[in-house]
């Protein structure tokens, strides 16, 4: 997703603590440039509206108030579904609580079925399955949960220059979003060597740890060649686990080589496109030496 897009914030809203937690997620996403749909703020609050119906006896007779509640619930359902399917480009679901919020699961399922990214936020590990949520739930987000609103940013791909994107692992697994974006080539950097899409995209992977002692020189020429090939023939996504250090180092090297910038200028430019970028010091030193 790009930062001009809108994210639907879903989750439990049964008490002030839950509402505040959802608002914190929304606030963080907005602070980094995303628009959000926050149901308590942008939708209809069913609990508050139900309180008003008995007060409006002169407009809604008591014998008709049951119908008023029915139409109100239908309107809330329609508004939320419309926003998920038509106005928003992904869903962030707060999974905190003894069990996941039922409405939030429906909202995440709608987004998943429509091929939109789904990201889970979770810091509460009270679950029935040995610290794991039901796999039919976590599978909606490819079994990945995030522990901080700030980490939501790592799960979303960012366009760096025309035809070149950077992301974490989760975004690279979302086949529908990859297709929608037009990705044709995927460069994977980390401990995951298998192609999860079984040949549907041009895929190249390198095993490399996010450790300052790891060497970039042995993989850099092939990486840069693959990125250029991807841009020449479509669009390329470069990813590691979080899209913070390893993938950022390779993209920085590509920017330095192709755009005539210094390594530091390339890193600063990349941070304007993806503000979670934080290349480890060892990689930075190698990049300056190699270029």
ZAGU-507265 format. One record per atom (N, C-alpha, C): x, z, y; residue in three letters. Coordinates in steps of 0.001 Angstrom, whole numbers, padded with zeros to 6 digits, always signed. Atoms other than C-alpha are relative to their C-alpha. Layout:
N
XZYala;...
This chain:
291
+000837+000000-001192unk;+000000+000000+000000unk;+000873+000000+001243unk;-000699-000056-001263unk;+001065-000515+003560unk;-000651+001050+000870unk;+000489-001122-000788unk;+000607+002028+006309unk;-001165-000360+000910unk;+001211+000337-000741unk;-002235+000089+007894unk;-001233+000262-000860unk;+001108-000158+000916unk;-004372+000979+004902unk;-000551+001423+000007unk;+000750-001253-000051unk;-006844+003797+004329unk;-000027+000648-001385unk;-000019-000741+001250unk;-006674+006493+001659unk;-001171+000978-000034unk;+001135-000905+000201unk;-009709+008360+000319unk;+000532+001310-000564unk;-000455-001326+000447unk;-009040+012102-000034unk;-001131+000677-000771unk;+001033-000566+000867unk;-010969+013585-002955unk;+000442+001348-000547unk;-000326-001287+000589unk;-011174+017041-004491unk;-001114+001005+000218unk;+001031-001033-000152unk;-013161+020276-004654unk;-000130+000442+001450unk;+000270-000430-001379unk;-014791+021460-001415unk;-001044+001114+000006unk;+001006-001035+000159unk;-016671+024595-002469unk;+000278+001259+000814unk;-000322-001162-000828unk;-014898+027092-000211unk;+001006-000411+001066unk;-000907+000372-001101unk;-012782+027142+002983unk;+001416-000319-000465unk;-001349+000252+000484unk;-009521+027276+001008unk;+000139-001416-000547unk;-000045+001352+000572unk;-010318+024077-000889unk;-000145-001058+001083unk;+000173+000953-001099unk;-011509+022310+002252unk;+001274-000103+000819unk;-001250+000002-000770unk;-008343+023337+004102unk;+001116-000720-000750unk;-001043+000665+000784unk;-006143+022121+001238unk;-000166-001512+000052unk;+000256+001429-000090unk;-007804+018719+001282unk;+000339-000520+001393unk;-000313+000384-001370unk;-007466+018605+005068unk;+001516-000082+000215unk;-001464+000037-000101unk;-003726+019362+004719unk;+000554-001289-000574unk;-000420+001265+000599unk;-003289+016379+002407unk;-000304-001155+000947unk;+000392+001050-000939unk;-005195+014171+004844unk;+000897-000002+001241unk;-000814-000116-001202unk;-003209+015456+007811unk;+001402-000535-000232unk;-001342+000510+000272unk;+000100+014715+006134unk;-000002-001522-000085unk;+000061+001447+000125unk;-000924+011176+005205unk;-000147-000662+001367unk;+000176+000551-001347unk;-002051+010550+008777unk;+001262+000145+000838unk;-001224-000216-000769unk;+001212+011970+010131unk;+001060-001057-000292unk;-000967+001045+000336unk;+003137+009225+008322unk;-000609-001389+000150unk;+000518+001296-000405unk;+000849+006462+009505unk;-001170-000560-000770unk;+001139+000501+000757unk;-001975+006126+006988unk;-001306+000470+000636unk;+001347-000442-000337unk;-005644+006199+007878unk;-000576+000695-001241unk;+000602-000679+001142unk;-007717+008528+005696unk;-001508+000116+000184unk;+001412-000384+000004unk;-011323+009134+004744unk;-000058+001389-000601unk;+000097-001395+000422unk;-011845+012894+004533unk;-001480+000367-000021unk;+001455-000189+000088unk;-015389+013597+003251unk;-000573+001087+000899unk;+000608-001009-000880unk;-015956+016899+005126unk;+000004-000402+001472unk;-000117+000435-001394unk;-014921+015189+008356unk;-000710-001325+000259unk;+000463+001359-000243unk;-015984+011570+007917unk;-001274-000356-000753unk;+001208+000278+000760unk;-018863+011780+005453unk;-001123+000948+000375unk;+001122-000913-000206unk;-022045+013814+005119unk;+000232+001247-000843unk;-000240-001269+000684unk;-021683+017496+004197unk;-001317+000488-000576unk;+001302-000260+000621unk;-024475+018124+001678unk;-000455+001438+000197unk;+000402-001405-000120unk;-024425+021929+001873unk;-000546+000294+001396unk;+000437-000245-001375unk;-024735+021935+005651unk;-001314-000715+000303unk;+001226+000754-000280unk;-027426+019246+005744unk;-001203+000602-000711unk;+001103-000627+000717unk;-029519+020989+003094unk;-000513+001229+000748unk;+000415-001165-000782unk;-029566+024063+005347unk;-000928-000395+001141unk;+000775+000436-001159unk;-031118+021991+008134unk;-001391-000489-000358unk;+001296+000580+000371unk;-034010+020516+006154unk;-001152+000979+000205unk;+001131-000924-000224unk;-036180+023687+006136unk;-000272+000274+001481unk;+000191-000253-001424unk;-035644+024017+009891unk;-000762-001127+000685unk;+000612+001171-000632unk;-037155+020587+010503unk;-001424-000219-000509unk;+001347+000107+000565unk;-040700+021346+009362unk;-000897-000909+000824unk;+000840+000857-000836unk;-042177+019495+012332unk;+000282-001479-000267unk;-000352+001387+000328unk;-040382+016331+011189unk;-000186-000261-001490unk;+000111+000148+001464unk;-040264+016892+007412unk;-000883+001131-000526unk;+000893-001044+000518unk;-043305+018772+006075unk;+000577+000626-001264unk;-000584-000731+001120unk;-042510+021374+003451unk;-000215-000725-001325unk;+000281+000673+001272unk;-044181+019341+000686unk;+000843-001268-000175unk;-000824+001204+000074unk;-041893+016388+001535unk;+001492+000309-000044unk;-001413-000326-000105unk;-038635+018297+001666unk;+000775-000317-001282unk;-000664+000402+001242unk;-037874+017606-001984unk;+000447-001448+000053unk;-000366+001405-000151unk;-037940+013891-001237unk;+001119-000166+001018unk;-001060+000084-001016unk;-035790+014439+001839unk;+001360+000305-000635unk;-001264-000333+000668unk;-033131+016099-000322unk;+000434-001120-000946unk;-000319+001094+000917unk;-033349+013262-002860unk;+000645-001161+000753unk;-000540+001130-000760unk;-032777+010565-000232unk;+001331+000357+000639unk;-001264-000435-000587unk;-030027+012611+001373unk;+001124-000085-001029unk;-001015+000073+001061unk;-028158+012916-001936unk;+000337-001465-000321unk;-000240+001426+000259unk;-028590+009179-002510unk;+000869-000615+001096unk;-000783+000527-001115unk;-027178+008450+000952unk;+001460+000441-000093unk;-001369-000510+000130unk;-024142+010670+000366unk;+000735-000750-001104unk;-000592+000751+001097unk;-023476+008962-002960unk;+000376-001406+000456unk;-000235+001379-000435unk;-023770+005511-001384unk;+001154-000081+000995unk;-001073+000000-000995unk;-021488+006379+001534unk;+001360+000185-000665unk;-001275-000261+000652unk;-018774+007766-000714unk;+000437-001183-000858unk;-000349+001155+000831unk;-018914+004844-003170unk;+000428-001177+000868unk;-000356+001101-000907unk;-018846+002344-000306unk;+001407+000185+000556unk;-001326-000239-000561unk;-015794+003983+001212unk;+001103-000193-001038unk;-001007+000170+001049unk;-013909+004063-002100unk;+000212-001473-000330unk;-000098+001374+000477unk;-014683+000468-003079unk;+000250-001016+001097unk;-000075+001015-001049unk;-014824-001299+000276unk;+000947+000350+001147unk;-000749-000347-001198unk;-013058+000662+003006unk;+001361+000615-000281unk;-001259-000687+000303unk;-010241+002500+001239unk;+000809-000788-001029unk;-000910+000773+000829unk;-007207+001139-000563unk;+000638+000836-001102unk;-000516-000872+001034unk;-006418+004102-002808unk;-000629+001370+000132unk;+000578-001352+000014unk;-007430+007652-003709unk;+001096+001017-000294unk;-000801-001171+000330unk;-005515+010916-003561unk;-000971+001099-000399unk;+000922-001006+000528unk;-007252+013532-005711unk;+000709+001337-000147unk;-000505-001361+000167unk;-006583+017264-005405unk;-000527+000558-001321unk;+000399-000473+001329unk;-006609+018480-009014unk;+000021+001519-000125unk;-000090-001450+000100unk;-006170+022166-008197unk;-001347+000612-000364unk;+001214-000664+000466unk;-008685+024494-009797unk;+000074+000200-001501unk;-000014-000289+001441unk;-009480+025829-013270unk;-000222-001264-000802unk;+000217+001324+000587unk;-010848+022412-014201unk;-000117-000991+001157unk;+000109+000978-001082unk;-010774+019167-012177unk;-001420-000104+000539unk;+001300+000158-000643unk;-013604+018643-009703unk;-000721-001236-000550unk;+000722+001100+000638unk;-016316+016479-011315unk;-000156-001202+000925unk;+000178+001107-000939unk;-017051+014451-008205unk;+001306-000720+000271unk;-001299+000608-000228unk;-013363+013881-007598unk;+000415-000906-001142unk;-000320+000829+001166unk;-012940+012547-011148unk;-000776-001314+000051unk;+000798+001230-000127unk;-015786+010071-010585unk;+000617-000896+001068unk;-000584+000791-001084unk;-014194+008963-007307unk;+001314-000645-000435unk;-001259+000560+000502unk;-010783+008512-008959unk;-000264-001108-001013unk;+000337+001016+001004unk;-012409+006572-011816unk;-000478-001284+000653unk;+000448+001191-000731unk;-014123+004224-009378unk;+001192-000779+000544unk;-001179+000656-000552unk;-010803+003514-007678unk;+000833-000640-001103unk;-000775+000511+001130unk;-009006+003082-011023unk;-000625-001286-000537unk;+000705+001164+000537unk;-011663+000636-012261unk;+000109-001190+000951unk;-000122+001066-001002unk;-011381-001324-009015unk;+001442-000462+000181unk;-001393+000418-000084unk;-007615-001625-009526unk;+000744+000567+001180unk;-000653-000609-001155unk;-006694+000683-006660unk;+000880+001165-000430unk;-000891-001106+000381unk;-003850+003242-006716unk;-000718+001341+000019unk;+000519-001361+000075unk;-004765+006780-007758unk;+001191+000948-000094unk;-001081-000994-000008unk;-002459+009714-006958unk;-000622+001379-000118unk;+000483-001369+000160unk;-003006+013298-008118unk;+000935+000971+000716unk;-000753-001107-000605unk;-001925+016374-006156unk;-000359+001264-000769unk;+000304-001174+000832unk;-001569+019544-008243unk;+001122+001030+000102unk;-000947-001113+000020unk;+000127+022923-007820unk;-000522+001156-000846unk;+000655-001038+000799unk;-002256+024974-010004unk;+000055-000414-001462unk;-000192+000409+001378unk;-001296+024910-013681unk;-000819+000822-000995unk;+000932-000645+000930unk;-004211+026872-015152unk;-000773-001103-000725unk;+000680+001048+000760unk;-005274+024391-017831unk;-000155+000452-001446unk;+000265-000342+001393unk;-006548+024493-021378unk;+001057-000551-000947unk;-000853+000723+000932unk;-003980+022128-022866unk;+001469+000272+000261unk;-001410-000371-000088unk;-000692+024033-022635unk;+000663-000515+001274unk;-000563+000419-001274unk;-000127+023310-018968unk;-000298-001435+000374unk;+000324+001402-000267unk;-001503+019774-019160unk;-001507-000159+000188unk;+001407+000340-000129unk;-004795+018396-017933unk;-000383-000999-001082unk;+000494+000962+000982unk;-006960+016259-020198unk;+000589-001381+000281unk;-000669+001282-000182unk;-005170+012949-020765unk;-000947-001103+000463unk;+000962+000973-000508unk;-008366+011030-020055unk;-000155+000119+001510unk;-000017-000190-001454unk;-008103+012487-016555unk;+001325-000475+000576unk;-001308+000340-000576unk;-004367+012212-015917unk;+000354-001463-000198unk;-000257+001424+000217unk;-004350+008688-017349unk;-000453-000866+001159unk;+000455+000758-001168unk;-006209+007558-014225unk;+001122-000202+001008unk;-001146+000118-000899unk;-002975+008176-012316unk;+001283-000190-000800unk;-001149+000249+000877unk;-000674+007103-015159unk;+000710+001308-000364unk;-000491-001321+000414unk;-000258+010822-016039unk;+000979+000630+000986unk;-000914-000561-000990unk;+001678+011525-012838unk;-000758+000852+001010unk;+000557-000885-001016unk;+000787+014516-010651unk;+001102+000390+000959unk;-000965-000334-001033unk;+002493+015408-007386unk;-000239+001414+000482unk;+000106-001419-000299unk;+003216+018950-006242unk;+000028+000320+001486unk;-000035-000229-001440unk;+003349+018519-002464unk;-000654-001172+000695unk;+000558+001132-000732unk;+001376+016440+000050unk;+001075-000980+000427unk;-001076+000879-000449unk;+004723+015083+001261unk;+000439-000962-001098unk;-000466+000844+001095unk;+005496+013693-002216unk;-000960-001156-000239unk;+000924+001116+000133unk;+002403+011482-002029unk;+000669-001288+000458unk;-000661+001175-000553unk;+004561+009127+000005unk;+000895-000684-001025unk;-000923+000602+000963unk;+006943+008586-002928unk;-000716-000885-000997unk;+000747+000749+001003unk;+004175+007106-005072unk;-000564-001305+000533unk;+000596+001162-000642unk;+003250+004340-002638unk;+001087-001007+000363unk;-001021+000990-000340unk;+005201+001039-002287unk;-000026-000351+001482unk;-000114+000387-001399unk;+006451+000016+001142unk;+000700-001349+000113unk;-000656+001284-000251unk;+007285-003491+002347unk;+001146+000221+000975unk;-001187-000185-000834unk;+010808-003521+003789unk;+000199-001211+000908unk;-000007+001282-000703unk;+011148-007154+004798unk;-000867-000935-000820unk;+000882+000923+000713unk;+009167-010206+003756unk;+000489-000213-001436unk;-000316+000240+001393unk;+009101-010380-000023unk;+000785+001088-000690unk;-000781-001085+000600unk;+010941-007081-000641unk;-000715+001329+000213unk;+000704-001277-000034unk;+009232-003785-001507unk;+000842+001066-000692unk;-000676-001138+000616unk;+010507-000321-002452unk;-001047+001050-000360unk;+000982-001008+000413unk;+008691+002428-004364unk;+000626+000928-001024unk;-000338-000828+001141unk;+008846+005160-006970unk;-000580-000607-001263unk;+000439+000507+001303unk;+008012+004749-010641unk;-001494-000245-000052unk;+001449+000074+000170unk;+004291+005350-010322unk;-000567-001316+000519unk;+000504+001249-000570unk;+003688+002357-008064unk;+000362-001193-000880unk;-000431+001126+000841unk;+005617+000107-010466unk;-000850-000137-001249unk;+000833+000032+001198unk;+003163+000971-013260unk;-001414-000502+000262unk;+001368+000384-000352unk;+000008-000022-011368unk;-000106-001523+000028unk;+000011+001454+000147unk;-000475-003566-012632unk;-000945-000678+000990unk;+000967+000626-000906unk;-003547-004280-010522unk;+000515-000037+001432unk;-000548-000030-001348unk;-001827-003199-007314unk;+001175-000964+000128unk;-001115+000958-000013unk;+001276-005235-008215unk;-000532-001423+000157unk;+000599+001334-000112unk;-000896-008303-008685unk;-000561-000230+001387unk;+000622+000143-001318unk;-002777-007671-005456unk;+001045-000231+001079unk;-001076+000141-000978unk;+000478-007354-003534unk;+000747-001314-000177unk;-000695+001252+000261unk;+001843-010500-005158unk;+001395+000173-000572unk;-001322-000262+000582unk;+004830-008879-006884unk;+000218-000906-001210unk;-000358+000853+001138unk;+006582-011269-009294unk;+001214+000534-000743unk;-001238-000515+000580unk;+009878-009425-009929unk;+000056+001520+000200unk;-000133-001451-000079unk;+010538-005736-010670unk;+001407+000392-000424unk;-001330-000525+000289unk;+013957-004084-010505unk;-000103+001508-000170unk;+000140-001418+000314unk;+014007-000659-012206unk;+001370+000663-000075unk;-001268-000729-000049unk;+016771+001885-011576unk;-000244+001433-000440unk;+000223-001353+000490unk;+016808+005053-013686unk;+000202+000065-001496unk;-000126-000196+001445unk;+016379+006164-017274unk;-001083-000719-000780unk;+001096+000702+000660unk;+013396+003924-018027unk;+000395-001471-000140unk;-000511+001350+000216unk;+014625+000690-019585unk;-001063-000964-000510unk;+001021+000883+000549unk;+011501-000663-021288unk;-000822-000639+001109unk;+000890+000694-000924unk;+009330-003201-019514unk;-001431+000421-000316unk;+001347-000494+000322unk;+005903-001485-019292unk;-001051-001097+000014unk;+000995+001064-000133unk;+004172-004788-018519unk;+000226-001143-000998unk;-000201+000908+001132unk;+005558-006643-021543unk;+000119-001464+000418unk;-000310+001375-000372unk;+006852-009732-019776unk;-000908-000628+001026unk;+000903+000595-000981unk;+004032-010224-017288unk;+000701-000231+001341unk;-000803+000177-001207unk;+006539-009794-014436unk;+001452-000229-000421unk;-001436+000088+000230unk;+010198-010782-014234unk;+000593+001385+000211unk;-000414-001403-000041unk;+011839-007460-015009unk;+001475+000150-000364unk;-001385-000341+000297unk;+015406-006169-014875unk;+000169+001489+000251unk;-000172-001446-000154unk;+016474-002561-015351unk;+001446+000395-000236unk;-001338-000552+000143unk;+019670-000537-015066unk;-000106+001508-000130unk;-000010-001445+000182unk;+020308+002968-016344unk;+001003+000594+000996unk;-000854-000636-001000unk;+021673+005003-013420unk;-000631+001312+000439unk;+000492-001303-000432unk;+021346+008663-012443unk;+000130+000133+001507unk;-000127-000285-001430unk;+020781+009942-008925unk;+001057+001082+000174unk;-001131-000919-000026unk;+024202+011552-008917unk;+001110-000648+000819unk;-000994+000583-000905unk;+026917+011082-006307unk;+001220-000548-000726unk;-001135+000504+000767unk;+029477+010431-009072unk;-000318-001302-000733unk;+000380+001255+000646unk;+027508+007471-010477unk;+000556-001190+000781unk;-000593+001177-000641unk;+029050+004072-009766unk;-001050-001076+000245unk;+000889+001102-000341unk;+027095+001366-007962unk;+000641-001357-000241unk;-000713+001285+000001unk;+029779-001308-008194unk;-000288-000835-001240unk;+000202+000756+001233unk;+029041-002236-011809unk;-001352-000705-000063unk;+001340+000599+000054unk;+025372-003058-011167unk;-000378-000740+001271unk;+000410+000532-001304unk;+025297-004085-007510unk;-000095-001521+000038unk;+000118+001461-000078unk;+026084-007826-007886unk;-001251-000542-000692unk;+001201+000461+000713unk;+023335-008327-010498unk;-001277+000395+000726unk;+001188-000459-000737unk;+020868-006277-008462unk;-000268-000891+001201unk;+000169+000815-001207unk;+021463-008265-005294unk;-000434-001420-000360unk;+000377+001345+000449unk;+021221-011562-007178unk;-001461-000028-000437unk;+001391-000064+000474unk;+017935-010462-008796unk;-000959+000115+001179unk;+000863-000135-001180unk;+016465-009406-005446unk;-000141-001342+000709unk;+000063+001289-000688unk;+017364-012736-003889unk;-000836-001002-000781unk;+000810+000879+000848unk;+015902-014614-006838unk;-001479+000320+000149unk;+001387-000408-000156unk;+012715-012581-006506unk;-000592-000442+001322unk;+000507+000420-001317unk;+012374-013312-002805unk;-000117-001520+000093unk;+000055+001467-000025unk;+013090-016998-003369unk;-001215-000537-000747unk;+001063+000500+000874unk;+010375-017296-005993unk;-001284+000823+000051unk;+001188-000844-000098unk;+007845-014631-005004unk;+000286+001243+000794unk;-000241-001287-000649unk;+008071-010953-004141unk;+000613+000950-001015unk;-000711-000890+000910unk;+010301-008252-005616unk;-000219+001449+000383unk;+000122-001443-000190unk;+009730-004521-006046unk;+001229+000667-000600unk;-001140-000776+000467unk;+012785-002259-006305unk;-000455+001456-000085unk;+000470-001374+000132unk;+012010+001193-007682unk;+000965+000838-000824unk;-000645-000990+000862unk;+013591+004328-009118unk;-001100+001004-000347unk;+001050-000957+000345unk;+011755+007562-009955unk;-000902+000299+001190unk;+000770-000385-001178unk;+010708+008487-006421unk;+000129-000962+001171unk;-000179+000928-001119unk;+011878+005612-004237unk;+000699+000653+001170unk;-000651-000794-001047unk;+014166+007957-002321unk;+001499-000295+000102unk;-001465+000111-000041unk;+017829+007492-003316unk;+000531-001252-000697unk;-000601+001107+000738unk;+018751+005001-006056unk;-000512-001359+000468unk;+000547+001275-000457unk;+016379+002204-005102unk;+000348-000240+001461unk;-000335+000132-001418unk;+017079+002906-001431unk;+001443-000461+000183unk;-001401+000417-000089unk;+020822+002492-002030unk;+000128-001500-000254unk;-000078+001430+000320unk;+020334-000935-003620unk;-000631-000842+001109unk;+000653+000737-001084unk;+017910-002075-000914unk;+000870+000020+001252unk;-000904-000080-001143unk;+020343-000855+001756unk;+001145-001002-000151unk;-001076+000963+000249unk;+023115-002909+000155unk;-000493-001429+000233unk;+000551+001342-000204unk;+020846-005969+000148unk;-000198-000298+001482unk;+000212+000193-001432unk;+019889-005510+003797unk;+001333-000217+000720unk;-001313+000112-000630unk;+023544-005080+004756unk;+000585-001387-000232unk;-000571+001296+000337unk;+024568-008252+002965unk;-000785-001156+000620unk;+000822+001145-000412unk;+021636-010457+003952unk;-000299-000051+001486unk;+000402-000031-001414unk;+020935-009321+007507unk;+001157+000242+000957unk;-001156-000166-000870unk;+024462-008743+008801unk;+000036+001327+000727unk;-000032-001319-000612unk;+023825-005085+009626unk;+001053+000863-000677unk;-000872-000967+000644unk;+026157-002186+008969unk;-000813+000814-000997unk;+000700-000843+000959unk;+025337+000220+006144unk;-000876+001013+000718unk;+000780-001022-000716unk;+024202+002888+008608unk;-001194-000620+000721unk;+001126+000680-000646unk;+022055+000406+010529unk;-001067-000363-001032unk;+000946+000360+001058unk;+020496-000750+007253unk;-000779+001223-000475unk;+000685-001220+000423unk;+019724+002833+006208unk;-001028+000439+001024unk;+000930-000393-001052unk;+018122+003604+009548unk;-001205-000924+000033unk;+001115+000956+000031unk;+016050+000433+009370unk;-000919+000292-001184unk;+000798-000282+001191unk;+014934+001278+005826unk;-000852+001245+000195unk;+000769-001225-000247unk;+013835+004744+006957unk;-001204-000250+000892unk;+001172+000329-000821unk;+011538+003142+009515unk;-001107-000608-000848unk;+000989+000592+000904unk;+009806+001417+006610unk;-000472+000985-001065unk;+000331-000994+001034unk;+009898+004355+004177unk;+000706+001297+000371unk;-000663-001143-000625unk;+010526+007705+005790unk;+000478+001067-000973unk;-000509-000962+000971unk;+011221+009581+002538unk;+001388-000379-000513unk;-001317+000449+000458unk;+014452+007629+002012unk;+001066+001055+000312unk;-001068-000988-000162unk;+017386+010010+001473unk;+001081-000285-001051unk;-001019+000446+000947unk;+020331+008311-000251unk;+001060+001087-000157unk;-000974-001068+000186unk;+022736+010771-001837unk;+001358-000383+000599unk;-001228+000226-000756unk;+026109+011163-000118unk;+000998-000871-000751unk;-000922+000813+000784unk;+028085+009646-002974unk;-000337-001475+000079unk;+000420+001393-000118unk;+026028+006446-002867unk;+000305-000530+001401unk;-000286+000448-001364unk;+026392+006283+000913unk;+001486-000349+000162unk;-001441+000258-000096unk;+030189+006510+000659unk;+000370-001284-000737unk;-000283+001218+000756unk;+030255+003811-002021unk;-000484-001239+000739unk;+000545+001159-000726unk;+028064+001501+000042unk;+000911-000386+001157unk;-000887+000306-001124unk;+030353+001813+003047unk;+001297-000618-000495unk;-001250+000532+000540unk;+033388+001106+000851unk;-000193-001401-000573unk;+000244+001280+000645unk;+031816-001819-001002unk;-000297-001107+000983unk;+000403+001025-000966unk;+030551-003580+002083unk;+000945-000035+001187unk;
